[in-house]
């Protein structure tokens, strides 16, 4: 168990963590405001990947155009889902919307199954994105670097949005107390729509990086990363964007360390370990590592 | 407003439950076709008219579709061919196909539907053991012979009963052949073994391989695991590279993970030859591209390069009917599965009963098929066939040797 081995798997963990982080940011913007556990987030991501695949590989559009078009379409899909599945339940309990989001998740996965089949499809990116670099025993590709940069950009952009703009302040108000925000003349529907639009758009970028890193897409691809992003947001603390990113890196690194250091007969149970980790964190810090201690939204 | 919504929801749930019931295969809702089921039970099923009805269960949707869909197409081709030649002893063959949806519960209910509603006299299909157990139990209870096209766990006939037969060799034979090829032909003395623990097929394959490779005198340097659906193999790869490259790698995964595994291991710099069982007789090149052509070996059921008349006729007929060559060996197995049924039904003469078909399958001796020569006895429902070792070259599996 040499130092260079630990270093290599640590880097593998950071690479995985970066993918989770980018999913988790989009996740927590919706989760932080609506307190809506949106299990369909990962599936909106998958929808976005398939749209890119169709536009790029089948229609032959350039990669940038495909991504932008996919973001636009997925934002529309996200808004549609919000309008049909979540808005009618705005005043219902958190459990009701949670179940509604599971239904949306199953629906999206099955639509993708109908349209594209269960077969895994290759998702190939232009060569310059997958070009590899080696420093010592550590390997990484351009797409790994891009993932880190985009995670940082998203984090800063959302921080500025939430602290400096009118809509951002309205979002935070809704996050604190939706009823009071409504009484103050904030259009809750508008705020929720903006949150969903941002979340869905970011999901597509995250999906693009995820599918690009693993070079494949299939209808259930986004579901587990969506769950892990949820874990990251919970570990980091509800409503804390920085916490979600930190939680994502914690999950990515511990997952890989678990798979790389435990006896090999346990490596197949890494997902179970991640979920166990979440339970343990919640036992000691019920509001997550960086969450506010104010507890339930009033 | 809320009350109406609650009512609607309750109604929707009732309908959903009703739909589940129908899907469960009790035949409760298909009133017309459910009637003539009595005599189809208890092994007393018999063909009286001039049409012989046989059933086919294939997972044409879901994870298994890449191997089951070609198998069903080949099975249907065999039915077309026998009917074009006048049927069996003057009777036409009608095949009823149901989709198992890569779901053990659906496979079991498909078997029940075929037997109770459609009154089939025998069943063929399924390329994976987990689904074979599920459908087999139902067929066994009804006394209907069931021939599995691609399932390879050698204990299937023992677990299911005397109505179950396999078209393919057992996993033990396949894994032993891989071990022998690596040790004797390639001179490999150390191996790395990667196993998908989520399927009994892959777990068994690895266990048989390790057993034989150690028996021969080789050393298993490192055994690692994953669970199908994991798309990140970096931890396993780094551990393998840190332990040191071995003479060869035995990769026990299902068809879906094959290309991803190759891509990630090769991209990360693992260069040792890779070998796997028939699960890798699939699309190895989709994700991995040219990396899949670098020292990748597959132990499978047949090779398209086989020049025998049986194999060449099958490839030509399949290509003519479907516009593409057989996608993988599971197509050939589906074709052979149908031939086994036809041979046994033919031997029944005019007395076609489920029990007669079963005993006539046991009596099959030296039936020349695309995947080898098939013989059964009353005690052995797993054919003893040779394993074909192939290598991935330029996007196709090329024949190397028989073991």
Boltz contact constraints between the chains, C-beta under 6 A:
constraints:
  - contact:
      token1: [A, 5]
      token2: [B, 242]
      max_distance: 6.0
  - contact:
      token1: [A, 8]
      token2: [B, 238]
      max_distance: 6.0
  - contact:
      token1: [A, 9]
      token2: [B, 238]
      max_distance: 6.0
  - contact:
      token1: [A, 12]
      token2: [B, 234]
      max_distance: 6.0
  - contact:
      token1: [A, 16]
      token2: [B, 232]
      max_distance: 6.0
  - contact:
      token1: [A, 118]
      token2: [B, 62]
      max_distance: 6.0
  - contact:
      token1: [A, 118]
      token2: [B, 63]
      max_distance: 6.0
  - contact:
      token1: [A, 118]
      token2: [B, 65]
      max_distance: 6.0
  - contact:
      token1: [A, 119]
      token2: [B, 66]
      max_distance: 6.0
  - contact:
      token1: [A, 120]
      token2: [B, 256]
      max_distance: 6.0
  - contact:
      token1: [A, 122]
      token2: [B, 286]
      max_distance: 6.0
  - contact:
      token1: [A, 122]
      token2: [B, 287]
      max_distance: 6.0
  - contact:
      token1: [A, 214]
      token2: [B, 231]
      max_distance: 6.0
  - contact:
      token1: [A, 215]
      token2: [B, 287]
      max_distance: 6.0
  - contact:
      token1: [A, 216]
      token2: [B, 260]
      max_distance: 6.0
  - contact:
      token1: [A, 216]
      token2: [B, 287]
      max_distance: 6.0
  - contact:
      token1: [A, 256]
      token2: [B, 235]
      max_distance: 6.0
  - contact:
      token1: [A, 259]
      token2: [B, 235]
      max_distance: 6.0
  - contact:
      token1: [A, 260]
      token2: [B, 235]
      max_distance: 6.0
  - contact:
      token1: [A, 260]
      token2: [B, 238]
      max_distance: 6.0
  - contact:
      token1: [A, 260]
      token2: [B, 239]
      max_distance: 6.0
  - contact:
      token1: [A, 264]
      token2: [B, 223]
      max_distance: 6.0
  - contact:
      token1: [A, 264]
      token2: [B, 224]
      max_distance: 6.0
  - contact:
      token1: [A, 267]
      token2: [B, 224]
      max_distance: 6.0
  - contact:
      token1: [A, 267]
      token2: [B, 225]
      max_distance: 6.0
  - contact:
      token1: [A, 268]
      token2: [B, 197]
      max_distance: 6.0
  - contact:
      token1: [A, 268]
      token2: [B, 225]
      max_distance: 6.0
  - contact:
      token1: [A, 268]
      token2: [B, 226]
      max_distance: 6.0
  - contact:
      token1: [A, 268]
      token2: [B, 227]
      max_distance: 6.0
